[in-house]
Structure formats: C-alpha cells, structure tokens
Amino acid sequence: MIIIMGVSGTGKTSLGKHLSQETGWPFYDADDFHTETNKKKMSSGLQLDDADRAPWLAELAEKISLWSKEGQAILACSALKERYRESLAAENSSITWVVLKGSFDRIKSRLENRENHFFNPELLQSQFDVLELPSYGIHLNIEETIPQLASSILNKIQPLSSATIGVIGMGVMGQGIALNCSENNISTAVYNRSVPGEEKIIESFLSRNKAFKNLSGFTELNAFVSSLEQPRKIWLMIKSGPAIDGLLEELTPLLSAGDIIVDGGNSHYPDTQRRAQELQKKKIDFVGCGVSGGEVGARNGASIMFGGSTDAYTQFRPILNKIAAKDKANVPCQSYMGKEGAGHFVKMVHNGIEYAEMQLLAETFAVLANQMSYPEIVAVFQEMNQGSEASYLLEITAEILQKKEGNHFLVDLILDQASSKGTGMWSSSAALALGSVNTMMSASVFARYLSSFKTERVALSARKPKAKKQVELDVKSIIEAYRFARIINHIQGFNLIENASQQYGWEYSPSEIARIWTQGCIIRSRLMEMLVQAFKTEKSLFNNTTILDLLKENEAGAASIIHHGIDQKIALDCYSSAYNYWIAMCSESLPANLIQAQRDFFGAHTYRRVDKPFEQTFHTQWQ
C-alpha cells in the first residue's frame, strides 16, 4: 500500500494516477471521501478542524485495510499530522509513505491555476502551519517531473516479492554479505534506515554496484519486506544491543509465521536466546549466526556458525553453502551449532581465542623487540609462518611490523592502549558462570584493560626496578613457548564450548567447529587443521597423544620465556596463564584442600575427605 502525502497542490493525484498506470494497482483519492459539508467548508475558505476530519480518517482507515487485503493500492491523501497518519495506518502496518515537498510560492501558483477543485488556495498557509513532516518515508521534491517522481518511487519499492534474501544494515559487513550473496546468484534486497547522515547510503551502494542486476535497495522497511519471497529470509548486520531490539519492534509486525531473521552480528548469546524465545511465540524463527572473517570474509567467504531451529538451518543452508569460505577439501566453512544462542556462543568463544592469540603475539613481540630489530623480528615471524605455527594472525603481524611512515615504523606511532568490544569479556564471564577455565582469554582481556592506564603506567615506569642486565632468550625457546601456549589457548576455548553444550543441550562437534575455523575466520591456522583430526578421536585434547606430546616437548620453552620475562621486567600475562594452567592440570594434589578448610572455618561450608566416600560431607569445630 502506497500513500502519497503532502499539502494540497503538490501533485499527489497526478502522481498517484501515473503510478497506477505503471503498476496496474488501483488508485484512490482521499478527497473523494470528503463529505459535501467538508468540501463546501474548504471551498468557502474555512479550515477543517479535527472533528471534521475524524469520520473521514476513520472511513479511509477501513478502506485502506480492505484495499490491502485485496492486493496493492495507491492513495493520495494530505495526512498532514502524525496522528492522522497513525489513524490511517491503524489497520495496516504495511504502508509505504511518499512525502511530496515543495516551496510555498511554487505550490500556491499551482493552486491558483488549478480548475474545478473545491480547495480554496487561501487555505494553503494553514496546511503549511499544521504540516508535520515524518522522518520516515520516501521524500521527493515536486520540482521533478511526474515520470521522474514515479521512477524514484518504483526504484525503491520494486521488484516486489522477488528477492531470496534481505540484508538490513549497510555498514562494511552488511555490504560485504549482500554483495557476496548477489555475486553467488542469490537475488538480494538491502535496507538501511534513512536518518540524518545515512540518507544516501542505499543510493550510493546501488550506484557503485550497478553490475549486480539481482540487487535492489530500500529505505522504507515495509517496501523492503514486501520485496522478499515468502517465507522471508532476513539477515541483520547492525550494531548489537538495543539497536536490534528497536529494529525488531519495527520489523516483526511486518512479518508472517515461518519467516526467519538471522542476526549476523556479535550479539551476546543470552540476548539471542531471549529474542528467539520471544519471537517463537509469533512463530518467527530468530537465529544467532556467528560470522568471522571481517570485511574480506563477509565479501568473499566467511566462517559461519549457525544457531537456531533445524528448520531455519535447512532453509538457509543453500545460501550459507554459497557465501561461506571453503576448506581445503572445498567443503563450505559453515555448520549448525545448535538451537537459539549456540551460534553466537561459539562465535564469542572464537573471539575469546582470538583475544588470547593476539596477546600471545604481542607478548612474543615484546620479548623479541628487547633483543633484535624489527626486520629481524619479521624474519622470525615469517619463518614461523612457514611451519606448524602458521596462522592468519601471525601472517598479518609480520606485515604490520614492516609498515613504515616516513622513517618510523608505524606500530611505534600507535598509542599502546588496546580497545575491546565485549566478546572477550563475555567469554570470561561465561566461563565463570559455567565453571569452565579460560585463564588465557581472561588474561588477554585484563591486559587490554590494563593498557588503558597510560598515565599511571608512565608515572610508575620511572620507579620500577630495571633489569640488571639485558639477557637474550634463544629463538628456539620462544617458538616452543608460543607453540605450547597456543595449544593451551585452544584447549581452554573448546572446553568452554563443551561446558556450554552440556548446560544448554546444544549439538556439539568440536571437530566440525575446528573444520569451519580452518578457512575464512580470523583464527585460521595450521594448528586448527591439526585439531580437526585430533577431535575425531577425543573430545578432550588432553587425551590425544599427539597433543599431549607437543605440550610436554615444548613445556621447557614456556618455562624459559616466563623466567626471561621476570628477569627482563617484561609482562607476560598470557604465557604465565598458559603455563600455570598446565602445571595445575598436571598436579595430582592442589592446595585447594586448605581453601576448603578455610571456608569451613569461617563459614561452615563443609568439606569432603580423601578417606571417606565422595558423597559424604564434613564440618569441623575449629575453635
């Protein structure tokens, strides 16, 4: 349903009739529904009040509902105030508003030359006085010709019911997903809100990508929804948090049972679980879908972690197979993670592993920079990237360290304050809630937080004891330490997914997750390829002989780098976390018995005994 609004004389009727001829949709003029009393009043130069308009608006609302049920229709109606528009839309939320605008003088000139119409031109000022322009809708200037205006409208609302998938949010990632779909012969509609600062996003996007003939763009949400095949498949690429809830409030009234909404951003998995449960009441599938690979991955093939109903996955799988990265066997790097928030949980853990991997590389860089030049460090990293340590993050780190600006290495000009967006913190908080251990992820998050205290760090650095003597650590030990810590990082990450899977009843295949992380994603690596095979025999990597042997072989290097860090006053949070975790896991006895005794002493929390059955608990009167 299209409603063309504006003050009298903007050309609503002429445009409506032209659109009717172009589309075949019936045209109606709201003026025809005015009572004779209203017409005489306006003809005599008297302004209608709200009481005069109320029956007219009520009748139009009923008609709009009827016309919409019969199919598409076009209505010309002044609809000057927001409450008038709300009345008209009371029975139909699928309205595309077209707002015609022009100068007072231009419109008055038109009215004065118009024949056989009851509207008195002297009333024009009163219409301008009460006009409340909406922030939504398709806004057009009447200086354009009727065919030009019609073309602008049709370009925004057509093609109808033809797009296989709709993408909402035209940021970098949204544009990449849309073009990826379109390039893979998936008819794609895109939508972005039209607000100050974003008015031209859709227009610019379509203009830059004219070669994609199966791509259509919209700034009107209901027109966008109408353009999609049913059941509708909608992919969200917008900022996580309240923005998604706000969009869902607008979007869901336009949808039908069986439609699917996929959130492809980094939303917190409890929010995804909540949204899925709420929309299930309306029989709409809400999916949390992790997407890794950044801008390049979105455009050319990402690693995709789908979490929702199996029916939604079945419907989306053909699309996912086309837009996902491909592993070395040419199998799409996409898979089903489980119901509701499973996809976003797995992506969250992916990012937690990523946090720790980045921190490990930063700590390795700090050790190497203490004893060699940047070109020498690059050479070490490049050689590592040819062997078992090869990874995307190692590759880009070597590239970063070569970048210069003038006579300076760019990295030296970058302020040493690292930001975060939440997924690392969420991984740590999830581990605490689930009783899982992810000390390396947590250490990497806290390292970023600590980096923000720049002023305090500078002040304290002058008082910190300096290393008595610069000592070098052999590169072989550094590489061993790096190899060791990376394995521990991945063990902790996959253990967290395992614990969540048990808690929430998710389907969980660690080998399959490792497989889809071998290409497309940020943490792709040769180690990940090894884990695909390792997980085929054991869910716990500690039970895999190859992995366990690697840890034992490289433990000495891990110990060496920590001793070196202490000696040279270099903070190695992640390395220390990895090593301490390994030592604790390999300890038959831990001092936790003393902690239980302390808890029982001050809080009567009880304890178990090594010489009694496990199910028995004890309390001692310590004083």
NUZAMAR-177442 format. One record per residue (C-alpha): residue number from 1; x, y, z. Coordinates in Angstrom, 2 decimals. Layout:
BEGIN
PT,i,X,Y,Z
PT,NUM,X,Y,Z
...
REM end
This chain:
BEGIN
PT,i,X,Y,Z
PT,1,0.00,0.00,0.00
PT,2,1.37,3.37,-1.07
PT,3,0.05,6.61,0.44
PT,4,1.18,9.83,-1.23
PT,5,1.01,12.70,1.27
PT,6,1.64,16.44,1.30
PT,7,-0.18,19.75,1.30
PT,8,-2.77,20.46,-1.37
PT,9,-1.27,21.28,-4.75
PT,10,1.86,19.10,-4.53
PT,11,0.60,16.80,-7.30
PT,12,-0.48,13.83,-5.21
PT,13,-3.33,12.89,-7.54
PT,14,-1.33,13.27,-10.74
PT,15,1.49,11.16,-9.33
PT,16,-0.93,8.56,-7.98
PT,17,-2.66,8.15,-11.34
PT,18,0.68,7.83,-13.12
PT,19,1.86,5.19,-10.65
PT,20,-1.40,3.34,-11.14
PT,21,-0.76,3.19,-14.87
PT,22,2.82,1.98,-14.30
PT,23,1.95,-0.72,-11.76
PT,24,-1.62,-1.68,-12.54
PT,25,-2.56,-1.03,-8.93
PT,26,-5.85,0.77,-8.27
PT,27,-5.68,4.46,-7.36
PT,28,-7.87,6.26,-4.86
PT,29,-8.06,9.94,-3.96
PT,30,-8.84,10.78,-0.33
PT,31,-10.57,13.97,-1.50
PT,32,-13.32,11.79,-2.97
PT,33,-14.22,10.57,0.51
PT,34,-14.83,14.02,2.00
PT,35,-18.43,14.81,2.82
PT,36,-20.15,17.56,0.88
PT,37,-20.17,19.58,4.09
PT,38,-16.36,19.37,4.33
PT,39,-15.96,20.28,0.66
PT,40,-18.22,23.35,0.98
PT,41,-16.38,24.45,4.10
PT,42,-12.97,24.31,2.36
PT,43,-14.35,25.90,-0.79
PT,44,-15.52,28.88,1.25
PT,45,-12.03,29.32,2.70
PT,46,-12.67,27.76,6.11
PT,47,-10.15,25.31,7.54
PT,48,-11.30,21.83,8.59
PT,49,-10.85,21.00,12.26
PT,50,-10.08,17.58,13.74
PT,51,-13.77,16.92,14.39
PT,52,-14.47,17.45,10.67
PT,53,-11.65,15.08,9.74
PT,54,-12.35,12.29,12.24
PT,55,-15.13,10.46,10.28
PT,56,-13.17,10.95,7.06
PT,57,-10.00,9.42,8.56
PT,58,-11.95,6.53,10.08
PT,59,-13.55,5.66,6.73
PT,60,-10.19,5.87,4.97
PT,61,-8.59,3.57,7.56
PT,62,-11.29,0.95,6.87
PT,63,-10.81,1.33,3.13
PT,64,-7.03,1.03,3.42
PT,65,-7.43,-2.22,5.34
PT,66,-9.80,-3.56,2.67
PT,67,-7.63,-2.47,-0.26
PT,68,-4.55,-4.03,1.32
PT,69,-6.30,-7.37,1.74
PT,70,-7.28,-7.29,-1.93
PT,71,-3.68,-6.56,-3.01
PT,72,-1.61,-3.43,-3.63
PT,73,-3.22,0.02,-3.90
PT,74,-2.28,3.70,-4.12
PT,75,-3.93,6.50,-2.14
PT,76,-3.44,10.27,-2.41
PT,77,-4.09,11.85,0.99
PT,78,-2.80,15.01,2.65
PT,79,-2.16,13.22,6.02
PT,80,-0.65,16.40,7.39
PT,81,-0.23,15.38,11.04
PT,82,1.40,12.33,12.61
PT,83,-1.78,11.36,14.45
PT,84,-3.67,11.43,11.14
PT,85,-1.10,9.01,9.70
PT,86,-1.38,6.81,12.78
PT,87,-5.16,6.68,12.29
PT,88,-4.78,5.75,8.64
PT,89,-2.28,3.02,9.45
PT,90,-4.23,1.62,12.41
PT,91,-5.40,-1.43,10.45
PT,92,-2.39,-1.79,8.17
PT,93,1.28,-1.59,9.10
PT,94,2.50,-2.30,5.55
PT,95,2.27,1.24,4.21
PT,96,4.92,2.95,2.11
PT,97,4.63,6.70,2.69
PT,98,5.61,9.03,-0.13
PT,99,6.15,12.62,1.05
PT,100,5.86,15.36,-1.58
PT,101,7.61,18.62,-0.71
PT,102,7.92,22.00,-2.39
PT,103,8.11,25.73,-1.71
PT,104,5.04,27.69,-0.63
PT,105,5.17,30.01,-3.63
PT,106,5.51,27.17,-6.14
PT,107,2.56,25.26,-4.67
PT,108,0.36,28.35,-4.35
PT,109,0.99,29.13,-8.01
PT,110,-0.20,25.64,-8.89
PT,111,-3.34,26.01,-6.80
PT,112,-4.24,29.34,-8.35
PT,113,-4.05,27.78,-11.79
PT,114,-5.97,24.64,-10.84
PT,115,-9.53,24.34,-12.12
PT,116,-12.62,22.53,-10.87
PT,117,-11.38,21.78,-7.34
PT,118,-13.08,22.65,-4.07
PT,119,-9.89,23.55,-2.20
PT,120,-9.51,27.31,-1.68
PT,121,-5.89,28.43,-2.30
PT,122,-6.18,30.78,0.66
PT,123,-6.11,27.71,2.93
PT,124,-2.60,26.71,1.83
PT,125,-0.87,28.63,4.62
PT,126,-2.98,26.85,7.24
PT,127,-1.84,23.49,5.82
PT,128,1.80,24.53,5.98
PT,129,1.23,25.68,9.58
PT,130,-0.01,22.26,10.75
PT,131,2.19,20.10,8.50
PT,132,4.31,17.58,10.47
PT,133,6.81,16.03,8.10
PT,134,7.63,12.42,9.03
PT,135,11.22,11.24,9.45
PT,136,10.30,8.05,7.59
PT,137,9.04,7.50,4.07
PT,138,10.25,8.36,0.58
PT,139,10.76,12.14,0.45
PT,140,10.54,13.73,-3.01
PT,141,10.80,17.25,-4.41
PT,142,7.92,18.36,-6.67
PT,143,10.31,20.21,-8.96
PT,144,10.91,16.86,-10.64
PT,145,8.52,15.69,-13.33
PT,146,5.75,13.19,-12.59
PT,147,7.58,10.39,-14.50
PT,148,10.78,11.17,-12.61
PT,149,8.96,11.08,-9.28
PT,150,7.27,7.80,-10.20
PT,151,10.57,6.30,-11.26
PT,152,12.17,7.27,-7.93
PT,153,9.36,5.52,-6.06
PT,154,9.41,2.38,-8.18
PT,155,13.19,2.08,-7.88
PT,156,12.76,1.97,-4.10
PT,157,9.86,-0.48,-3.88
PT,158,10.48,-2.85,-6.75
PT,159,10.99,-5.62,-7.58
PT,160,8.19,-6.97,-5.40
PT,161,8.32,-10.49,-3.99
PT,162,11.43,-11.38,-5.92
PT,163,14.42,-11.31,-3.53
PT,164,15.61,-14.58,-1.98
PT,165,17.28,-12.84,0.95
PT,166,17.13,-9.40,2.52
PT,167,20.09,-7.75,4.28
PT,168,19.48,-5.00,6.83
PT,169,22.37,-2.70,7.72
PT,170,24.70,-1.33,5.09
PT,171,27.87,-0.99,7.11
PT,172,31.02,-2.64,5.82
PT,173,29.96,-6.15,6.90
PT,174,26.39,-5.78,5.63
PT,175,27.58,-4.56,2.24
PT,176,30.01,-7.47,2.05
PT,177,27.34,-10.08,2.83
PT,178,24.93,-8.51,0.32
PT,179,27.49,-8.47,-2.49
PT,180,28.62,-11.98,-1.60
PT,181,25.02,-13.20,-1.94
PT,182,24.39,-11.27,-5.13
PT,183,27.62,-12.47,-6.75
PT,184,26.59,-16.05,-5.97
PT,185,23.35,-15.59,-7.95
PT,186,21.18,-15.06,-4.89
PT,187,18.63,-12.32,-5.52
PT,188,19.27,-9.82,-2.72
PT,189,17.36,-6.86,-1.30
PT,190,19.13,-4.43,1.03
PT,191,17.74,-1.92,3.51
PT,192,19.25,0.88,5.52
PT,193,17.39,3.41,7.61
PT,194,17.12,6.89,6.18
PT,195,18.22,9.21,9.00
PT,196,20.48,12.27,9.08
PT,197,23.90,11.16,7.97
PT,198,22.66,7.95,6.32
PT,199,20.23,9.30,3.72
PT,200,22.37,8.38,0.71
PT,201,23.77,5.01,1.85
PT,202,21.43,2.85,-0.24
PT,203,21.61,5.14,-3.26
PT,204,25.41,5.20,-3.12
PT,205,25.66,1.43,-2.60
PT,206,23.46,0.66,-5.61
PT,207,25.27,3.23,-7.73
PT,208,28.66,1.63,-7.00
PT,209,27.36,-1.85,-7.74
PT,210,25.27,-1.43,-10.89
PT,211,26.83,-4.58,-12.33
PT,212,24.80,-6.68,-9.88
PT,213,21.41,-6.87,-11.61
PT,214,19.87,-9.05,-8.86
PT,215,20.45,-6.39,-6.21
PT,216,17.70,-3.99,-5.06
PT,217,17.74,-1.34,-2.35
PT,218,15.20,0.22,0.00
PT,219,14.95,2.97,2.58
PT,220,11.38,2.02,3.50
PT,221,11.16,-1.02,5.77
PT,222,7.74,-2.21,4.65
PT,223,8.70,-1.95,0.99
PT,224,11.85,-3.94,1.76
PT,225,9.83,-6.66,3.47
PT,226,7.35,-6.75,0.59
PT,227,10.22,-7.37,-1.82
PT,228,11.14,-10.72,-0.24
PT,229,9.98,-14.17,-1.21
PT,230,7.98,-16.00,1.46
PT,231,8.90,-17.41,3.86
PT,232,11.10,-14.38,4.22
PT,233,14.81,-14.71,4.99
PT,234,16.26,-11.57,6.57
PT,235,19.90,-11.12,7.57
PT,236,20.70,-8.41,10.15
PT,237,24.10,-6.74,10.14
PT,238,23.58,-3.94,12.64
PT,239,25.10,-2.96,15.99
PT,240,24.37,-5.41,18.78
PT,241,22.32,-4.48,21.84
PT,242,19.31,-2.12,21.99
PT,243,19.54,-1.31,18.27
PT,244,18.48,-4.86,17.42
PT,245,15.56,-4.80,19.85
PT,246,14.43,-1.47,18.40
PT,247,14.58,-2.81,14.86
PT,248,12.68,-5.97,15.81
PT,249,9.86,-3.81,17.19
PT,250,9.52,-2.22,13.75
PT,251,10.21,-5.33,11.72
PT,252,8.21,-8.13,13.30
PT,253,4.73,-6.60,12.77
PT,254,5.51,-6.72,9.03
PT,255,6.42,-10.44,9.07
PT,256,4.44,-13.67,8.98
PT,257,4.66,-17.06,10.66
PT,258,7.53,-19.07,9.21
PT,259,9.73,-16.06,8.41
PT,260,13.37,-16.21,9.54
PT,261,15.52,-13.42,11.00
PT,262,19.27,-14.04,11.21
PT,263,21.40,-11.83,13.45
PT,264,24.85,-11.98,11.85
PT,265,26.49,-9.54,14.27
PT,266,28.35,-10.18,17.53
PT,267,25.36,-10.24,19.87
PT,268,25.61,-11.56,23.41
PT,269,24.18,-15.07,23.36
PT,270,21.71,-14.55,26.30
PT,271,20.15,-11.72,24.27
PT,272,19.87,-14.07,21.30
PT,273,18.23,-16.74,23.46
PT,274,15.72,-14.18,24.76
PT,275,14.87,-12.85,21.30
PT,276,14.46,-16.34,19.88
PT,277,12.07,-17.31,22.66
PT,278,10.04,-14.10,22.30
PT,279,9.69,-14.40,18.52
PT,280,8.86,-18.09,18.70
PT,281,5.55,-17.01,20.25
PT,282,4.83,-15.38,16.88
PT,283,6.16,-18.45,15.04
PT,284,9.04,-16.39,13.65
PT,285,12.49,-18.01,13.75
PT,286,15.24,-15.86,15.23
PT,287,18.75,-17.11,14.57
PT,288,22.07,-16.12,16.15
PT,289,24.71,-16.60,13.49
PT,290,28.39,-16.08,14.14
PT,291,30.30,-14.66,11.17
PT,292,34.09,-14.50,11.25
PT,293,36.48,-13.18,8.66
PT,294,35.99,-9.43,8.87
PT,295,35.31,-7.32,5.80
PT,296,37.14,-9.68,3.44
PT,297,35.34,-12.72,4.80
PT,298,31.91,-11.14,4.50
PT,299,32.60,-10.23,0.89
PT,300,34.48,-13.31,-0.30
PT,301,33.66,-16.12,2.10
PT,302,33.43,-16.24,5.88
PT,303,33.36,-18.90,8.56
PT,304,29.71,-19.14,9.60
PT,305,28.31,-20.56,12.86
PT,306,24.51,-21.03,12.66
PT,307,22.45,-21.25,15.86
PT,308,18.67,-21.66,15.69
PT,309,15.99,-24.16,14.75
PT,310,16.91,-27.05,12.47
PT,311,14.13,-25.97,10.10
PT,312,15.63,-22.48,9.78
PT,313,19.03,-24.04,9.13
PT,314,17.60,-26.32,6.43
PT,315,16.13,-23.31,4.66
PT,316,19.27,-21.19,4.98
PT,317,21.82,-23.91,4.26
PT,318,21.82,-23.46,0.44
PT,319,22.62,-19.76,0.93
PT,320,25.28,-20.46,3.56
PT,321,26.96,-23.02,1.32
PT,322,27.39,-20.37,-1.35
PT,323,28.62,-17.46,0.78
PT,324,30.88,-19.35,3.21
PT,325,34.60,-19.86,2.77
PT,326,35.68,-23.30,1.55
PT,327,38.08,-25.58,3.37
PT,328,40.93,-27.42,1.63
PT,329,38.50,-30.15,0.56
PT,330,36.22,-27.45,-0.93
PT,331,33.57,-28.03,1.76
PT,332,31.79,-24.83,2.92
PT,333,33.04,-23.48,6.25
PT,334,29.57,-23.28,7.75
PT,335,27.80,-25.57,10.16
PT,336,24.91,-25.94,12.58
PT,337,25.93,-25.22,16.18
PT,338,22.66,-25.91,17.99
PT,339,19.47,-24.11,18.98
PT,340,18.93,-20.46,19.91
PT,341,22.15,-18.82,21.17
PT,342,24.57,-21.60,20.17
PT,343,25.86,-19.81,17.09
PT,344,26.63,-16.61,18.93
PT,345,28.17,-18.53,21.83
PT,346,30.60,-20.37,19.55
PT,347,31.47,-17.08,17.79
PT,348,32.03,-15.49,21.20
PT,349,34.50,-18.23,22.11
PT,350,36.14,-17.86,18.70
PT,351,36.74,-14.22,19.58
PT,352,37.99,-15.17,23.05
PT,353,40.57,-17.47,21.47
PT,354,41.40,-14.63,19.09
PT,355,41.96,-12.24,22.02
PT,356,44.47,-14.63,23.60
PT,357,46.21,-15.34,20.28
PT,358,46.69,-11.63,19.69
PT,359,48.01,-11.11,23.21
PT,360,50.44,-14.02,22.80
PT,361,51.80,-12.46,19.62
PT,362,52.09,-9.09,21.36
PT,363,53.99,-10.67,24.26
PT,364,56.23,-12.59,21.84
PT,365,56.91,-9.31,20.04
PT,366,57.81,-7.65,23.35
PT,367,60.38,-10.34,24.12
PT,368,61.90,-10.25,20.64
PT,369,61.93,-6.43,20.48
PT,370,64.03,-6.44,23.63
PT,371,66.84,-8.19,21.76
PT,372,66.53,-7.62,17.99
PT,373,65.44,-5.15,15.31
PT,374,62.04,-5.10,13.64
PT,375,63.36,-6.55,10.36
PT,376,64.88,-9.40,12.37
PT,377,61.57,-9.97,14.18
PT,378,59.74,-10.00,10.85
PT,379,62.17,-12.63,9.59
PT,380,61.47,-14.81,12.65
PT,381,57.70,-14.46,12.25
PT,382,57.85,-15.17,8.54
PT,383,59.91,-18.31,9.13
PT,384,57.44,-19.43,11.81
PT,385,54.62,-18.88,9.37
PT,386,56.14,-21.43,7.03
PT,387,55.92,-24.18,9.64
PT,388,53.46,-25.64,12.15
PT,389,52.81,-22.21,13.74
PT,390,51.41,-20.77,10.50
PT,391,48.28,-18.67,11.04
PT,392,46.46,-15.68,9.65
PT,393,47.23,-13.61,12.76
PT,394,50.95,-14.43,12.57
PT,395,50.95,-13.51,8.88
PT,396,49.37,-10.09,9.40
PT,397,51.58,-9.38,12.42
PT,398,54.66,-9.77,10.20
PT,399,53.09,-7.40,7.69
PT,400,52.23,-4.84,10.38
PT,401,55.81,-4.76,11.64
PT,402,57.07,-3.86,8.16
PT,403,54.82,-0.85,7.71
PT,404,56.64,2.48,7.93
PT,405,55.55,6.10,7.98
PT,406,58.47,8.21,6.98
PT,407,61.46,7.00,8.97
PT,408,59.31,5.45,11.68
PT,409,57.73,2.05,11.96
PT,410,54.01,2.72,12.14
PT,411,53.49,0.42,15.12
PT,412,55.74,2.73,17.18
PT,413,53.43,5.65,16.41
PT,414,50.32,3.82,17.58
PT,415,49.28,4.54,21.18
PT,416,49.66,1.45,23.37
PT,417,46.04,1.37,24.53
PT,418,44.08,-1.62,23.19
PT,419,40.30,-1.46,22.90
PT,420,37.74,-4.27,23.10
PT,421,34.12,-4.72,22.02
PT,422,32.74,-7.17,24.54
PT,423,33.19,-10.69,23.18
PT,424,36.40,-11.29,25.15
PT,425,34.76,-10.13,28.37
PT,426,31.66,-12.20,27.58
PT,427,33.84,-15.30,27.12
PT,428,35.39,-14.77,30.54
PT,429,32.07,-14.13,32.28
PT,430,30.55,-17.20,30.56
PT,431,33.44,-19.34,31.80
PT,432,32.87,-18.10,35.36
PT,433,29.14,-18.83,35.09
PT,434,29.68,-22.31,33.64
PT,435,32.56,-23.31,35.92
PT,436,34.96,-23.52,32.99
PT,437,38.60,-22.34,32.97
PT,438,39.69,-19.81,30.38
PT,439,42.54,-18.07,32.16
PT,440,44.25,-17.08,28.92
PT,441,41.21,-15.32,27.47
PT,442,40.69,-13.53,30.77
PT,443,44.36,-12.56,30.97
PT,444,44.19,-11.10,27.46
PT,445,41.08,-9.05,28.33
PT,446,42.69,-7.72,31.51
PT,447,45.86,-6.93,29.58
PT,448,43.79,-4.69,27.30
PT,449,42.11,-3.07,30.29
PT,450,45.49,-2.53,31.94
PT,451,46.83,-0.87,28.79
PT,452,44.27,1.91,29.18
PT,453,46.00,3.20,32.33
PT,454,48.61,5.01,30.26
PT,455,49.16,7.97,32.60
PT,456,49.59,5.76,35.64
PT,457,51.88,3.39,33.73
PT,458,54.14,6.21,32.58
PT,459,54.40,7.58,36.13
PT,460,55.19,4.19,37.68
PT,461,57.68,3.23,34.98
PT,462,60.15,5.72,36.38
PT,463,60.02,3.95,39.75
PT,464,60.02,0.35,38.50
PT,465,63.24,-1.61,39.11
PT,466,65.06,-2.06,35.84
PT,467,66.54,-5.28,34.58
PT,468,70.05,-5.52,35.93
PT,469,71.42,-6.84,32.68
PT,470,69.97,-7.38,29.22
PT,471,69.86,-11.08,28.52
PT,472,68.75,-12.67,25.28
PT,473,66.49,-15.70,25.02
PT,474,67.18,-18.08,22.17
PT,475,64.60,-18.00,19.41
PT,476,64.07,-21.76,19.64
PT,477,62.77,-21.41,23.21
PT,478,60.49,-18.53,22.19
PT,479,58.95,-20.58,19.39
PT,480,58.46,-23.54,21.76
PT,481,56.75,-21.27,24.27
PT,482,54.49,-19.86,21.57
PT,483,53.59,-23.35,20.35
PT,484,52.84,-24.51,23.90
PT,485,50.68,-21.53,24.86
PT,486,48.63,-21.66,21.65
PT,487,47.67,-25.27,22.30
PT,488,46.59,-24.41,25.85
PT,489,44.54,-21.48,24.50
PT,490,42.63,-23.74,22.12
PT,491,42.11,-26.39,24.81
PT,492,40.52,-23.80,27.09
PT,493,38.35,-22.41,24.31
PT,494,36.96,-25.76,23.20
PT,495,36.41,-26.82,26.82
PT,496,34.24,-23.72,27.28
PT,497,32.10,-24.70,24.28
PT,498,31.82,-28.25,25.66
PT,499,30.62,-26.98,29.05
PT,500,28.03,-24.70,27.43
PT,501,26.83,-27.51,25.21
PT,502,26.18,-29.68,28.24
PT,503,24.45,-26.83,30.06
PT,504,22.12,-25.80,27.22
PT,505,21.66,-29.08,25.38
PT,506,23.37,-27.89,22.19
PT,507,24.59,-30.22,19.49
PT,508,28.34,-30.02,19.64
PT,509,31.02,-31.40,17.35
PT,510,34.46,-29.99,18.21
PT,511,35.94,-31.48,15.03
PT,512,33.32,-29.75,12.88
PT,513,33.85,-26.42,14.64
PT,514,37.60,-26.74,14.13
PT,515,36.96,-27.55,10.45
PT,516,34.90,-24.43,9.76
PT,517,37.63,-22.44,11.54
PT,518,40.33,-23.64,9.13
PT,519,39.39,-21.06,6.48
PT,520,37.66,-17.71,6.35
PT,521,37.93,-16.85,10.05
PT,522,40.47,-14.75,11.93
PT,523,41.92,-17.66,13.94
PT,524,42.50,-19.98,10.97
PT,525,45.81,-21.76,11.33
PT,526,47.77,-24.94,10.75
PT,527,47.12,-25.84,14.38
PT,528,43.36,-25.68,13.70
PT,529,43.82,-28.13,10.84
PT,530,45.55,-30.48,13.27
PT,531,42.69,-30.15,15.76
PT,532,40.14,-31.27,13.15
PT,533,41.79,-34.69,13.17
PT,534,42.54,-34.71,16.90
PT,535,38.89,-34.13,17.81
PT,536,37.72,-37.01,15.64
PT,537,39.00,-39.46,18.26
PT,538,38.79,-37.48,21.51
PT,539,36.66,-34.59,22.76
PT,540,39.35,-33.78,25.31
PT,541,42.63,-32.76,23.71
PT,542,44.47,-33.85,26.86
PT,543,43.53,-37.39,25.87
PT,544,45.10,-37.02,22.44
PT,545,48.60,-38.47,22.39
PT,546,49.89,-36.12,19.69
PT,547,48.67,-33.01,21.51
PT,548,49.90,-34.21,24.88
PT,549,53.34,-34.99,23.46
PT,550,53.56,-31.50,21.93
PT,551,52.77,-29.92,25.30
PT,552,55.42,-31.99,27.06
PT,553,58.01,-31.31,24.33
PT,554,57.50,-27.55,24.48
PT,555,56.96,-27.07,28.21
PT,556,60.60,-26.12,28.78
PT,557,60.31,-23.25,26.29
PT,558,57.22,-21.96,28.09
PT,559,59.05,-22.05,31.42
PT,560,62.06,-20.30,29.87
PT,561,60.09,-17.38,28.44
PT,562,58.35,-16.77,31.78
PT,563,61.68,-16.76,33.65
PT,564,63.03,-14.45,30.97
PT,565,60.08,-12.10,31.30
PT,566,60.59,-11.85,35.07
PT,567,64.30,-11.28,34.67
PT,568,63.88,-8.63,31.95
PT,569,60.80,-6.98,33.54
PT,570,58.52,-7.86,30.60
PT,571,54.86,-8.57,31.47
PT,572,53.81,-11.93,30.01
PT,573,50.27,-12.39,31.26
PT,574,49.10,-14.92,28.69
PT,575,52.24,-17.01,28.74
PT,576,52.09,-17.19,32.54
PT,577,48.39,-18.14,32.46
PT,578,49.04,-20.92,29.98
PT,579,51.92,-22.39,31.95
PT,580,50.17,-22.18,35.33
PT,581,47.10,-23.87,33.87
PT,582,49.25,-26.73,32.56
PT,583,51.08,-27.18,35.86
PT,584,47.81,-27.18,37.79
PT,585,46.17,-29.66,35.43
PT,586,49.18,-31.94,35.79
PT,587,49.16,-31.74,39.60
PT,588,47.76,-34.73,41.46
PT,589,47.25,-32.52,44.50
PT,590,46.48,-28.81,44.75
PT,591,46.29,-26.58,47.84
PT,592,42.52,-26.34,47.38
PT,593,42.21,-28.56,50.48
PT,594,43.45,-25.65,52.56
PT,595,40.91,-23.33,50.91
PT,596,38.10,-25.72,51.82
PT,597,39.35,-25.83,55.40
PT,598,39.37,-22.01,55.49
PT,599,35.83,-21.90,54.10
PT,600,34.66,-24.38,56.67
PT,601,36.42,-22.46,59.45
PT,602,34.73,-19.11,58.86
PT,603,31.55,-20.14,57.08
PT,604,30.78,-23.75,57.95
PT,605,30.78,-24.58,54.24
PT,606,31.80,-28.22,54.91
PT,607,34.34,-30.33,53.03
PT,608,34.85,-33.83,51.66
PT,609,37.59,-36.23,52.80
PT,610,40.03,-38.33,50.80
PT,611,39.46,-41.27,53.15
PT,612,35.65,-41.23,53.01
PT,613,33.01,-41.75,50.25
PT,614,32.71,-38.73,47.94
PT,615,29.04,-38.11,48.68
PT,616,29.76,-37.53,52.37
PT,617,30.46,-34.02,53.68
PT,618,32.02,-32.95,56.99
PT,619,32.24,-29.92,59.24
PT,620,34.77,-29.27,61.98
PT,621,34.52,-27.07,65.08
PT,622,37.88,-25.40,64.52
PT,623,37.91,-23.41,67.76
REM end
